Structures are given as C-alpha cells and as structure tokens.
C-alpha cells in the first residue's frame, strides 16, 4: 500500500489507540491530522510522528459541531483532501 499518498484523520489522537495509530501511519509515510482536546499531548504525538509538513494537530472536541467543521476545513486546507476519517 502506498501510504505516502494518503491523508488520514485521527480523532482521539492525543493518547491511547488514536495516538498509536497516528504514529504507525506516520511511520508508513502517510500524512496525518491528529485531533484531540489535550494540546500538550497532541504536540507530543506530532513530534513523534516526524515531518511537520506531513502532520497537522487540531485541538478540538468532536462533540461540538463547529469543531467538526473546523477539523474538516483545516485538514483540507493543509492536505487538500481527507482519505480516511
């Protein structure tokens, strides 16, 4: 699979399974948008993911409709698409 062609968006990416999955896909050279409420943890995960041009962190709460719209808008602005949400 050519993961370097994929943009993958992770909800709950600041810890646990979401963070680990983001790290795993980043290691496969996928672009990742990491979403969570804890900005400090998001930054830690983003730093572990590597290249800043392939990582986007978004502090947001998916229970808030405006945040969900912002997640989509910011992801598309940076990567021009969302392949996996």
N, C-alpha and C positions, 0 to 999 in steps of 0.2 A: 504494500500500500504506500502511496506517495503522500505521506502526511504533511510534507512541506507545502502542499497545495491546499491544505485545509485550514480553516479558521474555526476554532471550537470555543464555545462559550460555557463557562462553568459557574453554576450557582452554588453557593456554599463553598467557594474555592479558598477560603481563608484558613480552613482546617479540615482534618479528617479525610474522608474518601474524596471529597471535591478537590482538596489541595493535592493529594497524592495523584489523582487522575490528571490534573493540570500538569504536574511535574512529569508524569510519564509521557504525556503527549508532547510536551515541550522538548523532552529528550529525543523524540522522534522527529523533531524539527517542525511541528505544527505551530501555527500562530494561535495563541490562547488569550481569551479575555476572561479574567478571573474576577468573579463578583462575590461580594460578601459585605457584612456590616462592620467588621473589625479592620480598620485601615492599616493598623500596625501589622497584623497577621497577613493581610493581603500583600503588603510590601515585602515581607519576609519570603513569602511563596514566590512572588515575582522575581526577587533577587536570585532565588534558587533556580528559577526557570531559565535564566540566562539572558540572551539578547533582548534589549529593550525594544527594538523595532518589531519583535515578534510577540511581545507581551503587553497587555493592557489590563490595568487594575481599575475596577469601578466599585466604589463604596456605595452600596445600595441595599434596599430591603425589597425583595420581590413581592411582598405583601402590599406594597404601595404602587398603585397603577402608574403614577408619574415616574417613579424609579424604573419600572419595567420599560417604559417608553424610552427613558434616557439610556438604559443599558443597550437597547437595540440601536438607538441613534449613534451613541459613542462607538459601539463596535463597528458599525457600518462605516462611520467616518474614518476610523483608523485602518480597517482591513478591507473595506469596500464590499463585504459580504459576511454572511453567517452560514456556515455549512452544517454545524451541529450545535443545538441549543440544549 
